[in-house]
Amino acid sequence: MSTNLISSGTTAREKINLRTPDVMAAVQEQVESHYRSDIVDKVRRAGGIISVGDTTVRLAKEFGFCYGVERAIDLAYAARKVFKDRRLFIVGEIIHNPEVNHQIASLGIKNLTGKNKQADISDLGPEDVVIVPAFGTELSIQQQIKDRGCQIVDTTCGDVMSVWKRVRKYASESATSIIHGKAEHEETKATSSMGADIIWSS
């Protein structure tokens, strides 16, 4: 499946391209209005170094959101534009950044899990749209959402999915993966779940 498409739940649906030129042009304008900084732009234009009086500011070479986070944010904004009249939900936080999560909430996207939970998966129906964040989510949560027949906008980072493929491969070979991360972090739990069904079914 193309990463530009949303996937459907258990009901047969036509896949919808969220990243059409008109939608993405509107999204970029909206995203830039929230996250673009004139100061950062000025430092970048100066080669990453700017001095004011006795103070020198050096901009980190790798500054800002990674491509996976940028894509996740863009797709969340695109989902709101494409599904104007539908209820939108997200599994946890799209990323761990309070300002970004506040902006996502301001779009009317309600949280299904975590400390800021606003709705339950059991309340979802086929007309609802659920965004999976950049971290991904556990297989059990994915299945619950699919069972409700929701449309899913999967913004899981490609690098995260690459790790999942390895975990599943190792599990199928009866090898153990050691995950270095906080036990309760969404990405850690999602990654752990990728091999669990193979381990428990063998």
N, C-alpha and C positions, 0 to 999 in steps of 0.2 A: 504494500500500500504506500502510496506517495505520502510524504510527511506534510504535504500541503492540503491533504484531504482530511475531513473528519470521518470517523468510523461510526457505524451505527451499532445499536445494541442487538438484541435478539430479533427485532423486526426487520424485514427486508426494506431497505431504504436506498435511494440513490445517494451516492457519495457527493458531498458538496465541497467545492474548492473555496476555501476561505481567503486565499491569497490572490484574488483577482487584482489587476492593476488599479481599478478604481477604489476598491476597499483598502488596499495597502497604502495608496496615496493618502487617503483620509486618516488611516491609522498612524502613518509616519508623522503627519502634521500634529495629531493629538499627542502622540508619545513624546515628540520633541518638545512640545509646549510644556510637558511635565518634567522632563529629565535633562533637557539641554541646558548648559550653563555658559553664559557669555564669558565668564572668567576663565573657565577651562578652555574654551575656544581660543581665547587670547593667548593663553600659555602655550597651547599647541602650535599656534601660528608663529610663536617666537622660538620654536624648536624644542619646546618642553621645559625651557628655563626662562624665568622672568625675575627681575630684581626691582624692588621698590625700596629706596633708601638703603638701609643696612640689611634688608631682608631679601634672601634669594629663595624662590620657590622652584622646586624641580618636580615636574609631573612624572609619575611612575610610567615606565615604558608600557606596561600592561595596565591600563587604567580604564575603569568602567565595567560594564556588563560583558560577560563572555557571550559567544554567539548563541549558546543554548538558552541562556536567560533572555537575550534579546528576542529570540524566536518565540519563546514562551509568552513573553509580554505582548508581542505583536499579535500572536494568535488569540490571546484573551481579548484584546481590544477588537480584533477582527470578528470574533464570535459575537460580541455585543452588537456590532454593526450589522452583521448578517442576520442574526436572530433577534431582531428588534422587539418582537412581540412574544418571545418565549422566555420562560424562567431559566436563568443560568445559575449554575452552582460550580463550586470548585472543591476538589479534595485537598483540604489543608491550605497552606500558603503557597502562592505560585513560586516565590523565592523567599528567603529570610531577610526581608528588607521592609521595615515598617511603612516607609513612604510609598513603596510600590504596592504593598498590600492594601494600604488605605485607598490608593487610586483604583485598584481592582474592585474594592468594596463599593466605591463611589459610582461604579458602573452598574450597580445593582446585582452583582455576582455574590451569591451567598455561600458561606463555608459549610462543608459537610462533616468536617472532622477537626480535632484539635481543640485548643483552649478557646478559640473564637468561634466555635461551632454555632451555626444559626439554623440548621435544618438536619433532618435525618434521611439517610438513604431510603428508608422504608416509606418515606413520603413522596418519593420520585415517581414519575410516570413517563410514558412513551414520548410525550411532547416536550419533556425537559431536556436541557443540554447540560452535560457535565464536563468540566475542564479538568484534565489530569495535569498536575503541575510539572515543572522541569525536573523534579526529583523522581517522577514516576509514582506509582503506588503499589501496594501489595496485591498479589493475585486474588486474594479473597475479596478485597474491596472492588477490584476490577469486575469480578464475577457478579457481585451483588448489583453493581450498576448495570451491567449487561442484562441481568435477569429482570430488571425493571423496564427494559426496553428503551433506555435513554439513548440519545445521540451523544457520542463522546468526542471531545476535542482533545486529542492526546498531544501535549506539548513536551513530553518526556525528552530530555536531552539525548542526542545521538551517542555521546560518550558514555552516558549512563547505560543505555541499551547495549552498548558493546560489552560492558562489564557483565550485564545480565546473560548475554550469550555465552560468555566464558563460564559463568557459574553453572548454567544449565548443562553445558558440555561436561564440565568436571563432575557434576552430580550424576550424569548418565554413565560416567565411567567409574562411579563409586569413589571419587576423590573428594576430599573436603576442601572447601574454600574458607579461608580466614579473612573476615571482613574487618578492616580497621576503620572504626567510626563509632559515633555515639549510638548506643543500643536503641534509644528511642527516636532517633532521627528518621525521617520519612524515607530517605534514600537507603539507609542501612536496612530498614525493615523490608522495603521493596526488594532490595537485592537479595536478602536472605530468603524471601518467599519464592524466588525464582527457581531455587533448587529443592525446596521443601517438598513439593508434590512428587518429585522424582524419588527423593530419599524415602518418603513415607510409603510410596506405592511399591517400592522394590522389596 
